[in-house]
Amino acid sequence: MMKVSIIYVNFKSACLIRKSIQSLKNIETPCEIIVVDNSSSFIANNLSNNRRIKIISTDKNYGFAKACNIGAQISSGEYLFFLNPDTYVFNNAIDILVDILKQDPLTAAVAPRMWWDQEQTLLLPPPDSHTIIDWAHYQLAHKKTHYNLFLKRYIKEIINYWRTDRLTQMKTLSGAALMMKKEIFYNVGKFDENFELYFEDTDISRRLVNQGYKLYLVPGAEIAHYHNQSAKLVQKRAKSLFDKSMQVYLKKHYPHYSGGYFDSINRYISSLKDGIPEHILLKIKEAPVFSANCSGDVLFLFSINHFFHPSAGAFLSNSQFTLNKAIWNRLQKGTYWAGFFNYPEMKPLQIWCIHKQ
């Protein structure tokens, strides 16, 4: 029996999938590769000549959750590894994940440590569990009265996540690289197809935990996730899909809280004053070099917003960091935030607002 079925969902990202598949060449565990092509009509010339790959073409874009379920339905593996097109798998990551899943019948799913780049300069953050408390913290994060409190709480959380070298039990795992036991995947009801994009991984993680299963981050297994490269192709829809999926998630797992309840909280939060931190403004085209006059251990964070949630990060022994050119080139034009923070105090030492032109 095939051990692992590696399942990709393609939507105009066949070139990314091809590169990701190339990173799988050193796997010892028996694997099959399945690509569910969400009616993008771009995959044939890029992947169809590879006999290792099963290609399932759909008649329309069914979204991520349903496409994953279609891939799982035709799989022959004991384990399902849902892998984003914009990933690169390091060394024996898949073998390590399989070994962990074997050890405990209650371990349902595992995920690797994720880097933002193949050179491993920036780590990606843990996925949000999206509890009511998480949601409230996030909504208040950019407000002046809560900014510093949120920042300290969040940085402490991601430091613990990034620095661990031990198997770590999680409430939520990211669907960008998620390995599950196939039997449990079906027992828990597969991915909920009401989520077209986003939150399907949070939802299935929550259902697994509620049924007594364990989820683990496996630091010894590592991948690079170039993050959101597929979504960039449909960026105009990405925000609306995120908001729609968030509402589906909240109604499903918090049915006692009506939409009006959350609307009332949002109106109250909107009335509070924003807390934009002191910062240096950069208007640049080339990959920046960040430096500041500070000493001791420094945490570098890079984010899409000024409250640094979510953030990619790196631990530094000096006060200088050069942003990887490959990361910079993948970023679209727009506003980004970067900062140096000390730890364990989590105090901002220097913050930059970057306008990529």
C-alpha positions in Angstrom: 0.0 0.0 0.0 1.2 3.5 -0.8 2.2 5.3 2.4 1.7 9.0 1.5 -0.6 10.7 -1.0 0.8 14.2 -1.6 -2.2 16.4 -2.7 -1.8 19.7 -4.5 -4.6 22.0 -5.6 -3.7 24.0 -8.7 -5.2 27.3 -9.8 -2.9 28.9 -12.3 0.1 27.8 -10.3 1.5 24.8 -12.2 5.0 26.3 -12.4 5.0 26.6 -8.6 3.8 23.0 -8.3 6.5 21.8 -10.6 9.2 23.4 -8.5 7.7 22.0 -5.3 7.6 18.5 -6.8 11.3 18.8 -7.6 12.0 19.2 -3.9 10.5 15.8 -3.2 13.1 13.7 -4.9 14.9 12.5 -1.8 11.9 11.0 0.0 12.3 7.5 1.2 8.7 6.9 2.1 6.6 5.5 -0.8 4.6 8.4 -2.2 2.1 9.3 -4.9 1.5 12.8 -6.2 -2.0 14.0 -6.9 -2.8 17.4 -8.5 -6.4 18.6 -8.6 -6.5 21.2 -11.3 -9.3 23.7 -10.5 -10.2 24.5 -14.1 -7.2 26.6 -14.7 -6.3 25.0 -18.1 -2.6 25.8 -17.5 -1.5 22.5 -16.1 -1.3 20.2 -19.1 1.8 21.6 -20.7 3.6 21.9 -17.4 2.9 18.6 -15.6 1.1 16.1 -17.8 4.3 14.5 -19.1 5.3 13.4 -15.6 4.2 9.9 -15.0 4.6 10.2 -11.3 1.7 12.6 -11.1 -2.1 11.9 -11.2 -3.9 14.9 -12.6 -7.6 15.4 -11.8 -9.2 18.2 -13.9 -12.4 19.8 -12.6 -15.0 21.6 -14.7 -14.8 24.8 -12.6 -12.9 26.3 -9.7 -14.4 24.4 -6.7 -12.2 26.2 -4.1 -9.5 24.7 -1.9 -11.5 22.6 0.5 -13.5 20.7 -2.1 -10.5 20.2 -4.4 -8.6 18.6 -1.4 -11.5 16.3 -0.8 -11.5 15.3 -4.5 -7.8 14.5 -4.3 -8.3 12.5 -1.1 -11.1 10.5 -2.7 -8.8 9.1 -5.4 -5.8 8.6 -3.1 -4.3 5.3 -2.2 -2.1 6.4 0.7 -2.4 5.6 4.3 -1.5 9.3 5.0 -2.7 12.4 3.2 -0.2 15.3 2.9 -2.0 18.5 1.7 0.7 20.7 0.3 0.4 24.2 -1.2 1.9 24.8 -4.7 4.2 27.6 -3.3 6.3 25.3 -1.1 9.7 23.7 -1.1 10.2 20.5 1.1 13.6 20.2 2.8 15.4 16.9 3.0 13.5 14.2 4.8 10.6 16.3 6.1 7.9 13.9 4.9 9.7 10.9 6.3 9.9 12.6 9.7 6.2 13.6 9.7 5.2 10.0 8.9 7.3 8.7 11.8 5.5 10.9 14.2 2.0 9.9 13.0 2.9 6.3 13.5 3.7 6.7 17.2 0.3 7.4 18.7 -3.1 6.3 17.5 -4.5 9.6 18.9 -2.2 11.7 16.8 -4.3 12.7 13.9 -2.3 15.4 12.1 1.2 16.9 12.0 2.8 19.9 10.3 6.4 21.0 9.7 8.2 24.2 10.7 7.8 26.7 8.0 10.3 29.2 6.5 9.4 32.1 4.2 12.3 31.4 1.9 14.4 28.6 0.7 17.5 30.2 2.2 15.9 29.9 5.7 16.3 33.5 6.8 12.7 34.2 8.0 10.4 32.0 9.9 6.7 32.0 9.4 4.3 32.4 12.3 2.0 29.8 13.9 -1.5 29.6 12.6 -4.3 31.3 14.6 -6.8 29.1 16.4 -9.5 31.8 16.0 -11.1 31.5 19.3 -13.4 34.3 20.6 -10.4 35.6 22.7 -8.1 35.5 19.6 -10.6 37.4 17.6 -11.1 40.1 20.2 -7.3 40.5 20.7 -6.8 40.8 17.0 -9.6 43.4 16.6 -8.1 45.5 19.4 -4.5 45.1 18.4 -4.1 48.2 16.4 -5.8 50.4 19.0 -3.7 52.8 21.1 -5.1 51.4 24.4 -4.2 47.8 23.6 -1.3 48.0 21.2 1.6 47.4 23.5 -0.3 44.7 25.5 -1.2 42.8 22.3 2.3 43.1 20.8 4.0 41.7 23.9 1.5 38.8 24.1 1.8 38.0 20.4 5.6 38.2 20.3 5.9 35.9 23.3 3.7 33.4 21.5 5.6 33.4 18.3 9.0 33.2 20.1 7.9 30.1 21.9 6.7 28.6 18.6 9.9 29.5 16.7 12.5 28.5 19.3 11.2 25.1 20.3 13.1 22.0 19.1 10.5 19.7 20.7 7.4 18.1 19.4 4.7 20.7 20.2 1.0 20.0 20.7 -1.1 22.6 18.8 -4.7 23.7 18.6 -4.5 24.5 14.9 -2.3 23.4 12.1 -1.8 25.2 8.8 -3.3 23.7 5.6 -0.2 24.9 3.6 1.5 21.7 4.7 -0.8 19.4 6.6 -0.3 15.6 7.0 -3.2 13.6 8.3 -4.1 9.9 8.8 -6.5 9.2 6.0 -8.8 7.1 8.2 -9.2 9.9 10.7 -9.6 12.5 7.9 -12.8 10.7 6.8 -13.9 9.9 10.4 -13.9 13.6 11.2 -15.8 14.5 8.0 -13.1 15.7 5.6 -12.7 19.4 4.8 -15.9 21.5 5.1 -16.7 22.6 1.6 -18.6 25.6 2.8 -15.1 27.2 3.1 -14.1 28.1 -0.5 -10.7 29.5 0.6 -9.3 30.2 4.1 -10.4 28.8 7.5 -10.8 25.2 6.2 -7.7 24.2 8.1 -8.7 26.0 11.3 -12.1 24.3 11.1 -10.8 20.8 10.7 -8.2 21.3 13.4 -10.9 22.4 15.8 -13.1 19.4 14.9 -10.1 17.0 15.5 -9.3 18.5 18.9 -12.9 18.5 19.9 -13.0 14.7 19.2 -10.0 14.1 21.4 -7.3 13.9 18.7 -3.8 15.4 19.0 -2.2 17.8 16.5 1.6 18.4 16.5 4.1 20.9 15.1 7.2 18.8 14.2 10.2 21.2 14.3 12.6 18.6 12.9 10.6 18.6 9.6 11.0 21.8 7.6 9.6 23.4 4.5 9.7 26.8 2.8 6.3 28.3 2.1 6.6 31.2 -0.3 3.2 32.2 1.1 0.2 33.4 -0.8 1.7 33.2 -4.3 -1.4 31.4 -5.6 -3.8 33.9 -3.9 -2.0 36.8 -5.5 -3.5 35.7 -8.9 -6.9 36.4 -7.5 -6.0 39.1 -5.0 -9.2 41.2 -5.7 -11.2 38.2 -4.4 -8.9 37.1 -1.6 -10.1 39.7 1.0 -13.8 39.0 0.3 -13.2 35.2 0.5 -11.4 35.6 3.8 -14.2 37.7 5.3 -16.8 35.3 4.0 -15.0 32.3 5.4 -14.5 34.0 8.8 -18.3 34.5 9.0 -18.9 30.9 8.1 -16.4 29.8 10.8 -17.9 32.0 13.5 -21.4 31.0 12.8 -20.4 27.3 12.8 -18.4 27.2 16.0 -20.0 30.1 17.9 -23.7 29.8 16.9 -24.9 31.6 20.1 -23.2 34.8 18.9 -25.2 36.4 16.1 -23.7 38.6 13.4 -25.2 41.5 15.2 -23.1 40.7 18.3 -19.9 40.9 16.3 -21.1 44.0 14.5 -21.7 45.7 17.8 -18.2 44.9 19.0 -16.7 46.1 15.7 -18.5 49.4 16.0 -17.2 49.9 19.5 -13.6 49.0 18.5 -13.9 51.3 15.5 -14.6 54.2 17.9 -11.3 53.7 19.6 -8.2 55.6 18.5 -5.6 53.8 16.4 -2.2 53.4 17.9 0.3 53.9 15.1 3.8 53.5 16.6 6.7 55.8 16.1 8.5 54.7 12.9 10.9 55.5 10.1 9.3 55.9 6.7 11.1 54.2 3.7 10.0 54.6 0.1 12.1 52.1 -1.8 12.3 49.8 -4.8 15.2 47.6 -3.8 15.4 45.1 -1.0 16.1 47.0 2.2 18.8 46.6 4.8 17.6 47.4 8.4 20.0 48.6 11.1 19.6 50.3 14.4 21.7 51.4 17.4 20.9 48.7 19.9 22.7 45.9 21.6 22.0 42.3 22.8 19.7 39.7 21.3 17.3 41.2 18.8 14.1 39.8 17.2 13.4 41.1 13.6 9.8 41.0 12.5 8.3 41.8 9.1 4.6 42.2 8.6 1.8 43.6 6.5 0.5 45.8 9.3 1.8 48.0 12.2 0.7 45.6 14.9 2.8 42.8 13.4 0.1 40.1 13.2 1.0 38.0 11.4 4.7 38.3 11.3 7.7 36.6 9.7 10.8 36.8 11.9 14.4 36.1 12.5 16.6 36.0 15.7 19.7 38.2 15.4 22.9 38.5 17.4 23.4 42.0 16.1 21.2 44.9 15.0 21.3 44.5 11.3 19.1 42.5 8.9 19.1 42.3 5.1 15.8 41.3 3.6 16.2 38.4 1.3 15.9 39.6 -2.3 13.8 36.6 -3.3 11.2 37.5 -0.7 11.3 41.2 -1.6 10.8 40.5 -5.3 7.7 38.3 -4.5 6.1 41.1 -2.6 3.6 43.3 -4.5 3.9 47.0 -4.4 2.4 48.4 -1.2 3.0 49.1 2.5 4.8 46.8 4.9 6.2 47.1 8.4 9.4 45.9 10.0 10.8 46.2 13.4 13.6 45.2 15.9 12.4 44.0 19.3 14.4 42.9 22.3 13.4 39.8 24.2 12.3 38.6 26.7 11.0 42.2 27.3 9.4 42.3 23.7 10.0 46.1 23.6 10.1 47.8 20.2 13.6 49.1 19.5 13.1 50.5 16.0 10.1 50.3 13.6 10.0 51.0 9.9 7.1 51.6 7.6 8.1 50.5 4.1 6.4 51.6 0.9 7.5 49.3 -1.9 7.4 51.2 -5.1 
